[in-house]
Amino acid sequence: MDTSYPLPTQVLKALAHPARLRLLNALRHEEECVCHLTALLHQRQAYVSQQLMFLRQAGLLEDRKDGLRVFYRVKDPRVFDVLDGVNALAGVKGIAEDTKRIATCPCPKCESKQARRMPRAGSDYSRIALNRMDCGRRVY
């Protein structure tokens, strides 16, 4: 086996998985917590953590802990140049970003976005919003 390209091989191997590509795309603009990424992929936390570990070991991601939450961010944004180049080569016209608020994500970032969108108490719109509550869970 030829070992003259160990680092490029490791990076390309890390990029050769659809779930890891979605994770990188979700991290394109800012860091995200594992719970957000888990909700985004609609996968178990263990599966998402395994994919994140693979990307981290390839040197593409960094993580930080904040209490019980772990946040991931891209270590070198040049990886997006590689992804964009591969997409152009494959004829893909831009990948839709999946980083919008996810109803099943309990992370503080998503909760704060939802709090900003909630209407003021007493307004007609707030009564409509409260009627859309289903068993204590917001319905979107």
C-alpha positions in Angstrom: 0.0 0.0 0.0 1.3 3.4 -0.9 1.7 5.6 2.1 2.9 8.8 0.4 -0.4 10.6 0.8 -1.6 9.8 4.4 -3.1 13.2 5.3 -4.9 13.9 2.0 -6.2 10.3 2.1 -7.5 10.8 5.6 -9.3 14.0 4.7 -10.8 12.6 1.6 -11.9 9.5 3.4 -13.6 11.7 6.1 -15.5 13.5 3.3 -16.7 10.3 1.6 -19.8 9.9 3.7 -23.2 11.6 3.2 -23.8 12.1 7.0 -20.4 13.7 7.4 -21.1 16.0 4.4 -24.4 17.1 6.0 -22.6 17.7 9.3 -20.0 19.9 7.7 -22.7 21.8 5.7 -24.5 22.4 9.0 -21.3 23.8 10.5 -20.6 26.1 7.5 -21.6 29.3 9.2 -21.2 28.7 13.0 -20.7 26.1 15.6 -23.5 23.8 16.6 -24.2 21.5 19.6 -24.4 17.8 19.3 -28.1 17.8 20.1 -28.8 20.2 17.3 -26.8 18.1 14.8 -28.6 14.9 16.1 -32.0 16.5 15.4 -30.8 17.7 12.0 -29.7 14.3 10.8 -32.7 12.5 12.5 -30.3 9.9 13.8 -29.3 8.6 17.3 -26.9 10.7 19.2 -24.3 7.8 19.3 -24.3 7.7 15.5 -23.9 11.5 15.1 -21.1 11.5 17.7 -19.3 8.7 15.8 -19.4 10.7 12.6 -18.2 13.9 14.4 -15.4 11.9 16.0 -14.3 10.7 12.5 -14.3 14.3 11.3 -12.4 15.5 14.4 -9.8 12.7 14.0 -9.3 13.8 10.4 -8.4 17.3 11.7 -11.5 18.9 10.2 -13.4 19.8 13.4 -12.7 21.2 16.8 -15.0 20.9 19.8 -15.6 22.7 23.1 -17.6 21.8 26.1 -20.1 24.2 27.7 -21.5 22.4 30.8 -23.1 19.2 29.6 -23.2 20.3 25.9 -20.5 19.7 23.3 -20.2 22.2 20.5 -18.4 21.5 17.2 -17.0 24.0 14.7 -14.9 23.6 11.5 -11.2 23.9 12.2 -10.3 25.3 8.7 -12.9 26.9 6.5 -10.9 25.9 3.4 -12.7 22.6 3.7 -15.8 24.3 2.2 -13.7 25.3 -0.9 -13.1 21.5 -1.3 -16.7 20.7 -0.8 -17.9 23.4 -3.2 -15.3 22.2 -5.8 -16.6 18.6 -5.5 -20.2 19.8 -5.8 -19.3 21.8 -8.9 -17.4 18.8 -10.4 -20.4 16.6 -9.7 -22.8 19.1 -11.2 -24.6 19.8 -7.9 -26.2 23.2 -8.0 -25.9 24.1 -4.3 -26.8 22.0 -1.3 -29.8 23.2 0.7 -28.8 24.2 4.2 -30.5 22.3 6.9 -29.5 24.6 9.8 -32.9 26.2 10.4 -34.6 25.7 13.8 -35.6 22.1 14.3 -38.7 21.4 16.3 -37.1 18.4 18.1 -33.9 20.2 19.1 -33.8 21.2 22.8 -30.5 23.1 22.5 -30.4 26.6 24.1 -29.6 28.2 20.7 -32.9 26.8 19.2 -34.9 27.6 22.3 -33.6 31.2 22.3 -34.6 31.6 18.6 -38.0 30.3 19.4 -38.4 32.7 22.3 -37.6 35.6 20.1 -40.3 34.5 17.6 -43.0 34.0 20.3 -45.6 36.8 20.2 -46.2 39.1 23.2 -48.8 37.8 25.7 -52.3 39.2 25.2 -52.0 39.8 21.5 -54.4 38.1 19.1 -51.4 36.4 17.5 -50.3 35.0 20.9 -53.7 33.4 21.4 -53.4 31.7 18.1 -49.9 30.5 19.0 -51.0 29.2 22.3 -53.8 27.3 20.7 -51.2 25.6 18.5 -49.6 24.1 21.6 -49.9 20.3 21.7 -49.4 18.6 25.1 -46.9 21.2 26.2 -44.8 20.8 23.0 -44.8 23.5 20.4 -46.2 22.5 17.0 -44.5 24.0 14.0 
